[in-house]
């Protein structure tokens, strides 16, 4: 497997914080940076009521980390690259030696 980890992405975890009025607000806390290979897939555009939403499937490959490690991406986390955000939908081993993980993500863009 030929992998080029050439982009530094920030892995983020959702946090619920009290909003002061009895409810909660969701924020994102950085867990650390991971070098990654980002490969875009096919895109889809659909019209909403007020905006057009475009989404692109992405495969993001990172070095594997042991189960339970905070450096191991999981679904419901996300990667950030500046203003770009990539929610993680699923994670699978990328190679037979389990040296890399493939994270299946979707980037949504309001057009």
C-alpha positions in Angstrom: 0.0 0.0 0.0 1.5 3.3 -1.1 0.4 6.0 1.5 1.6 9.7 1.5 0.7 11.3 4.8 1.1 14.9 3.6 -1.6 16.9 5.4 -1.8 17.7 9.1 -5.4 17.4 10.3 -6.8 18.1 13.7 -8.9 15.3 15.3 -11.8 16.8 17.2 -14.3 15.3 19.7 -17.8 16.8 20.4 -18.4 18.1 23.9 -21.7 19.1 25.5 -21.4 22.2 27.8 -24.1 23.8 29.9 -25.6 26.8 28.3 -26.5 28.5 31.6 -30.3 28.2 30.9 -30.7 24.5 31.8 -29.7 23.2 28.4 -26.6 22.3 26.6 -24.5 23.6 23.7 -22.3 21.4 21.5 -18.7 22.5 21.0 -15.7 20.7 19.5 -12.4 20.0 21.5 -9.2 19.3 19.7 -7.6 15.9 20.5 -4.4 16.5 18.6 -2.9 16.5 15.1 -2.7 13.5 12.8 -0.8 13.4 9.5 -3.1 12.1 6.8 -3.6 11.3 3.1 -6.9 12.9 1.9 -8.5 11.5 -1.2 -11.7 13.0 -2.5 -14.5 10.9 -4.0 -17.6 11.7 -5.9 -19.7 14.8 -5.0 -23.4 15.4 -4.9 -25.3 18.7 -4.9 -28.8 19.1 -3.7 -31.0 22.1 -3.3 -32.4 22.9 0.1 -35.2 25.3 1.0 -32.9 28.4 1.2 -29.4 27.2 0.2 -27.7 24.6 -2.1 -25.8 22.0 -0.2 -22.9 20.2 -1.8 -21.2 17.1 -0.2 -18.1 15.2 -1.2 -17.2 11.7 0.1 -13.6 11.6 1.4 -11.3 8.8 2.3 -8.8 9.9 4.9 -5.9 7.6 5.7 -4.0 7.9 9.0 -1.5 5.8 11.0 -3.2 3.2 13.1 -3.4 3.6 16.9 -4.4 0.9 19.4 -8.1 0.5 20.3 -9.0 2.9 23.1 -6.2 5.4 22.3 -7.3 9.0 22.0 -5.2 9.1 18.8 -7.5 6.5 17.1 -10.3 8.2 15.1 -13.9 7.0 15.7 -17.2 7.7 14.1 -18.9 10.8 15.6 -15.5 12.6 15.7 -14.3 14.8 12.9 -11.2 16.1 11.3 -10.5 19.8 10.7 -8.2 21.4 8.2 -8.5 25.2 8.8 -12.1 26.1 7.9 -12.8 22.7 6.3 -14.5 20.0 8.4 -14.7 16.3 7.7 -17.2 14.3 10.0 -16.1 10.7 10.4 -18.8 8.2 9.4 -16.8 4.9 9.7 -13.3 3.7 10.3 -11.7 0.5 8.9 -8.2 -1.0 8.7 -6.6 0.2 5.5 -4.1 -2.7 5.1 -3.6 -6.3 6.1 -0.8 -5.4 8.5 -3.1 -2.9 10.3 -0.5 -0.1 10.0 -3.1 2.4 8.7 -6.7 3.3 9.2 -9.1 4.5 6.5 -11.7 7.0 7.8 -14.7 7.4 5.6 -15.9 11.1 5.8 -18.2 13.5 4.1 -17.4 17.2 3.6 -20.5 19.4 3.3 -20.3 22.8 1.7 -23.0 25.4 1.6 -23.0 27.0 -1.9 
